[in-house]
Structure formats: structure tokens, C-alpha cells
């Protein structure tokens, strides 16, 4: 019996898939207007249904079951199943809403692109895949969604496939994600090997009983099973969510069209890793080692990538490094067991980062696809809407109350502060310093782009104008949640019981409860009020303000200073400009090394041994034998008769004595 | 002395085909060349009629008649129907080819039908006399058909060789049969079986006779080292005749092998199993190896036939019902693959031109993609590549070998099948990757086009019914 809600669950991903197929296969026939109409209608429907689901879940709805069994092997069923709880419902709303905004924005942004229909098909397909990922109730479907969003991501990074840089970035994203996915797949395999099932609820239910199992990967080294599984799964998350050192693909992915940077490489796909770890919280909670690893990786990403953002001049790259840094914040929160803070930051970040990307895209349209901030400046006079919304996004990113980023980021910082894990000390320093740097680069971007004197050439300046409605409307719509959702949802999401059973935290790791208690006791204010009050006191808020002031000082008041600093501290600048040399290292060691090893194997192993000796050698022997024995067929009938007689006698002599 | 009229109902198809052959022989005398097509239509109609008669009498019950000399069971029905179908298609395929070469004469069809009667008798033989009668009727028809192109030196040479060697093989077979008669005192296969069971496997004369019988049968199938006639005859005869020889008679040969070795001498299986192993391994090995060195496609297919016959023997030598039925299935599949393969050569040939060299297939894809694709299916099936039915035929045989523990033999078979894949795939390479040497269009009559397309496609599209066909083979063997 299928209930109405179950119909809704099934309809949500399908309302994205069907338009994607139609647009992809018949886009050339139905035309541009029809293509964007059906895809946007599909995503709008999916958003509506997601909101219905969220509402239903909020009033106690829950679903965990199989929808369809698509195969069976050795008694093991391959299922498509949905797990609809508060976590997945929230993710669905974020994904579909941001996707809807990006769909609308694309009409304006891709207006003149010949690949218009293809683009719409891809982004609808992406939305479908992402929904399948978050709605999954088993590891297999999770992996399917995981790879499908990856696939669309590669397709879109290389969307302009006649650009060499796009193809390079595309390949890089693919290869780096292979590394992560290998870990992820091994993790899933380990789960299947030890749990015998890939169903979330069944795995989580028995996870505690596997706590003492160890496995020997390297002889003599006993490792806790759950630690191995969690770290392997986290390697997958590192690839998808671009954590150091697997982050190298994300900055390059900016080669894709800007709406994609907003949708896939900022708001949704890259957060799949965060979502996955939060979903696996019953496993991660049981391994402190894994949590420490997660926290260290996250804090490294948060700090190092924020520093790189300072020296970037490409407007999209600044936002890209900012995304990396913010993903680091979320990962730190996961490590501190503050899963709901991570998901909350994921949600707020999705909106304000999509907003910043789309604003950057709006600027890029106005500048005729010029992305260098050194050639911008003073745009606020020509582009008021873009400017205002960009200010909202930057304030949210910098973490100034009452913008949404403040609440989510401060919650993470407080949670790390309260955490008792060994890695928490380092993480606390990293994320606090990160606040200052984040505010600095966010406003550096804002000041360089919108304030000061125009630095572009005459021709461009004359043509600068505000972007069309299809571009500014999504900006405005995204500005609303960037401004508002933080204050509204902080209390229920982080300190309340919003996620209920979706997220599992051991009592001794429950840092958020600790933080909540410390606020409630101290002042007479409400929890929200005391949260802001606390931020003011020793608080990170002053660091953010200091960052903004510094940016103002360096880029508006005394614009000659940055050049001086660059001269004096050239070595630091070089390190940051080279992004710590990750790319060079990968290029030199892995790319070149792999090619050298491959060349050796090819020339020595393949060409000489396998091809030369085994394959061609045996073929040569066969053809030689063939050429020799064909001469038996002489054409003389007495030879033939002789062969028959010989055969007869051989058979006779062979069988008669034996049977005698 | 009482004369009891035998039950002629099981023999009606044979009587029908024989009378029609005689009728056509007479009628053809009064036809001018313009109306020769009438003989053709009569011959084709005869086969359809025979199929109708066999089908209408197709019961599960086994019926003996003519004092147990003739049997009508599922095996004979299945094989007869296949033989009608094969000969029918052979006649259709060869119509234009024979017209172009002045071979389109009544005798061709009459002799073809006489051969068919011979095969029908072989298939239904339950007595050494009938068995030999059918065999010789077929053999004489084949000798004549090969020699039909009497002004061609190669054809007459091939016919001579075939006749001389065939006579020798018949002699050996007869000698073997006389030994069996001497030991068991009967020519009736069922009685022989009973007597062999009493005598046991250690009887020297019995084994002596068995060797001669196996040699005679091996010659008819073309197993190494009794295969030497095959390439020369296939090559020398007109392609339409080769088409005939390479298809239906193999089924008849398979039938007498089954009737004799399994129906009569199954208790000696320990002995003939070893003999067949030798013959099978030699056939698969030599057949596949020499085929590689061929440049003439008719010769290449001749060696390929030898290799296929080796596979057929592999199925029989496992000496289990599963093995027999997989061999029967293999024989049927082989016959239809060979039909398509030689049919393709006929189609590419035209007046004054024989498409019998591998080079003639170069660039076929550019000249006619559809025909190239048909040939591709045929070659894939012969090489045993899924999803063609050729794969399942090989699979069944190898499975039955593994079931009886002859794993080494299965490995040898697979190895040589891989070597054999080379020359089948070479044709595909020539068709798709080389440039054509001529741009003459492929011309063929519509009936042939359609039939050949069905022939080739059937090798893939038969998949859904594969289970029931294999099941039919099982039942045919079970009803022995």
C-alpha cells in the first residue's frame, strides 16, 4: 500500500529526472524557452514537495523503506530505498531551493550560449542525483548518488569543452575524486564485509557490538574496525568536500559556468561529504581516532585555504577558496561531534555562498567575462542590486550578527572550544584565526569590486549595467535566507531537538549541550540573546570586525600598502600564491611519476613481455605450425588414402592390445 | 508362409519424397529451359510437403516397421525436419548461382532429393542394412553432385577423390559391420545391443569391428585423420554443391553415429570414448590450425567444419545423455551456421566471378553494410562469441565434458576455440577495416536476401526459445 506521502517521496526526484531526460534528448527539438520552462517547473515542483516533506517530518512523519529492488545477487538484494527524516528533509529543501534559484539565474547567465538546453538538462540531472543521494537509506544508493553528482560535476566543469583549461580542470577533478571514491568504496566494502548488509538502520543498530573487532591490514598492526571504516568513508568525503590534500580540484572547477560554481561547487555537491559524515554519526561517534582525524583535516583546510584566498585576484577564485575554508569549518564541527552545527552551517553557507557566487557571476556578465578584480572597482554605482546583495552575502560570510553565517559559525567555534578531544586545541586556534581572515578577504573582494575608482578600460566602463531581472531576482531571493534563517533556526537546530534521531551523539561527546547550558545559566537573557552577547565579550566577533576594518584600511584608505607588503614579505606571498605547492607536487610526483611508471611498464612489460613474448609469440608459433602442417594436404589421393590407413592401424594397435 | 504387409505409415514422408523425385525426373524431360523453374518449385514444394507429412505424424511414441528395420522416433522427426529446412534453403540459395553457371537443371534437384531420401533413411535406420542403404544413397548422390560441373577440372578431380576415398571408407564400415554381425549374429541394432551386453567389452572381435565402424563414420563426418577429402571437395565443387554437402549430410552422419554407437554399442562406450577423444582432439587442433593458413574461404570453412565436427564428437564422447543432447544441439546449430556461411559466398558471387577468396570480403562494409553485418553475426556464432547461439552450443558441449570430469579435454577445446576465433575474426577485420578491391554492388534475389537475413539473425534472435530447443534435444535423446 503506497501512502500519499510515499507518492510524494517518489515524485520529488522524478520531477527533476524526467525534465532532465526530455531536455537532454529532445532539447534540440523543443527549443530554448520550452527547455527552461519544463526544467524550472520540475525543480519548482520538487522544491514544493520538499517543503511539504519537511513540514510532514516536522510534525512527526518518518519513512524508512524499500521502494524498488532492481537486482539480486547471491541472495543480496540491490535496493532503491528512501530514508526520510529531519536530516534528509532539510537537505532536500536546501538542495531544491538553491537549485531553483540557479535554474532561474541560468536563463539570464547562459542566454547566448549554444549549449543552453544541454546545460539545463545537466543541472536538472544533478538535482535528481543529489536528491537520490540525500534520500538514500542504504550505502549502495548513496554511492550511486555520490558518483552521479560527480559525473554531472565533471560534465559541467568541462561544459565549455573547447577550452583547454576547462578540459584540464575537468580531468583533474575526475582524477582527484577517484582517489576519494576509492576510499569511499573500500569503506562501503568493509561495511558489507563485517555487517553483511548495506542498509543504514541495520548497520547502525549493530555498530556498537562491533566496537571491539579489529582487523589486520598490515600484518602485525591491529586496527579497530570502526576506525578503519570511518576513515575510509571520510577519505571519500575529503574528495567530494574538497578537504586538504584532496582539495586541489575545487579551485580549478571554476572553469565551469558560474551558476555551476554556485550550485554544485559551493552549495550542494561539495557538502555531500559533510552530509554523509553527519548521516554516519552513529559510526563516527564510536571512533575517537576518526573524529580527531576529521577535526585536524578540517581545521587545516579552514585555515590554509582562507589564507590563500587573501592573495587571489580572480573574483571567482576568491569565492572558491572561501568555499574550501568554510567546508573546513563544517568538517571541524563534525570532528567535534557537533553534527547539527555542521549541517546548520551547511544550510546557511549554501544560501550565502550561492548568493556570493551568483553576485560574482552578475559582475562577470557586466564586465564582459573579465574576472580579474584588479580591473574592476566602483561598480556599486552601476549595479545597486548586485552590490546590496553582495554586501549581505559578505556580512554573512564574515560572521556579523544578525546575518546567518554568524550563528552557524560561532556555534562551531564554541563547540570546538568545548570539545575534549586532543585535536580540539589546535582546531580552536585555527577556526578563530580563520574568522579574522575570512572577514578580511570577504571585504577585500567587496571593496576591490564595488568601491574605489573604476579601473577597467573605457570601452568596458561604458557598457557596465545592472544585470537583467532573471539574474537579480535569484540574488534577492537568496539574500533573504542569508539574512534571516540564522536567527530563526539556530535555537531549534543546534541546541534544540530538531534533528531528533537522525543524528546520534554519545553523551560524553555532546559539546553542543554543554555550550547551550553554559549560556542559559549565565545571563538573564534568552539563549539567542546570550549567544550574541557572548560573541561580543572575548569573542570572535571583534576579530571579524577587525578583519573588515583592515580590509577597508588597506584597499580603500591606503591602497598603496598591499603592494608594499607584497614586496616586503615576498616569500610568504609566493607560498600563498603557489597555494603551498600542492598542484606542483601532484603534477610532479603523481602525474609525472605515474606516467613514468606507466611508460616503463608499457615499454618493458607490455610491449616486450606480454605483447612480444606471450601474445605475438604464441600467435607466431601457431601460424608457423599452421604453415607447416598445411603441406600434409598434398592433393594426391594416395596420400589421403595412406593417411586413412595409418589412422586405422593406429586405432587398431592402440586399442586391441589394451583390451586383450 | 504368411506375408504380413508392413505398416507403411511411418515411411510415408520417404515414399513421398522418393516418388516426387521420380516425378520431377520425368517431368523435367518435357520442360524447356525457360520453364526449368517448375522443377525448382516442385522440388521446393516436395520438401514443404514432406515437412507437413512428418509434422502431422509427429507423436511421442516410438514406432518400428519393416521388421524393425526402420524406426520413427523423436530424434528422427527432429532431424528430418531440420534436413527438410536445410535442403529447402540450400535450393533457394543456389537458384541464381546455378542459373548463372548453367547448372540450373532438373537433375540437380532430383539428385538433391534422392540425397534427401538417403538422409531420411539414415536418420530412421534401426538396422545395419537400412543404415548402409541410406548412407550409400546419400553418398552416390553427393559424388554426382560434386561432379555435376563436368567441364570443370577441379570439380571432376574433387569428385574422383571423394569417390575413391568414400568407397574405401564404405568398405571399412561394411567390414566393421560384418564383424559385428559375426559376433552378435544379427544386423538389427537393438539385438546387437542385447548381445553386446552379454558379451562384455573384452571381446576382441567386437572391438576390432568397432574400430572399423568408427573409422567409417569418422570419414563421413570428416574427422581427422579421415578428413583429407573435405577441403578438396569443398573447394573443388561448385559452391552450391558445397553448401549442400556441408549442411544436411552432417546431421545424417550424426544420426548414424548416434544410432550405432549409442543405440547399439553403448556398452562399449569405455572403448569408443578413448577413440573419439583421439579423433576429436586431432580434429579440433588440426582443423583450427590449418584454417588459419588458408586464403580461400571455402577451404577455410572446410577446415572450420573439421574443427566443428571435433566439437560434436566431444559431446558424444562424454557418454552421458546430457552430452548426446548437447552434441545434437551442436550439430543443428552448426548446420545452420554453415548454411549461412556458404550462403554468403553464394550471394557475393556473380556471373563469371567466384567470391571464394578472403580478399573478396575486403571492405564489404563499405559496399553493403547489411550483408557485412550478417556475415559478422555468422562469424561470431562460428567462433562461439555470445550472445550468438554458437556460444551456447560450445558451452553445452564443454559443460558436459566437465560434468564427467574430462576437464583437461575441456581446456584443450577452449584453447583451440580461441585459436580458431582468429580466422573468423580476420574476416570481420577484412570486412570492416580494409578497403574494397571492387565496387561492384552486391546483387541477389529478394528471396535469398530475406532468407539469408533470417538465417543469420536467427542465430541471435532464437535466444528466447533456446531453452525449449535444448529441451527438445533432450527429449529426442531420451526417446532413443
Interface residues (C-beta under 8 A of the other chain):
Chain A: X619 X622 X623 X625 X626 X627 X629 X630 X633 X635 X637 X639 X640 X641 X643 X644 X646 X647 X648 X651 X652 X654 X655 X656 X659 X660
Chain B: X160 X161 X164 X165 X168 X169 X172 X201 X202 X204 X207 X208 X211 X212 X214 X215 X219 X225 X226 X228 X229 X231 X232 X271 X274 X275 X278 X286 X289 X290 X291 X292 X293 X294 X419 X422
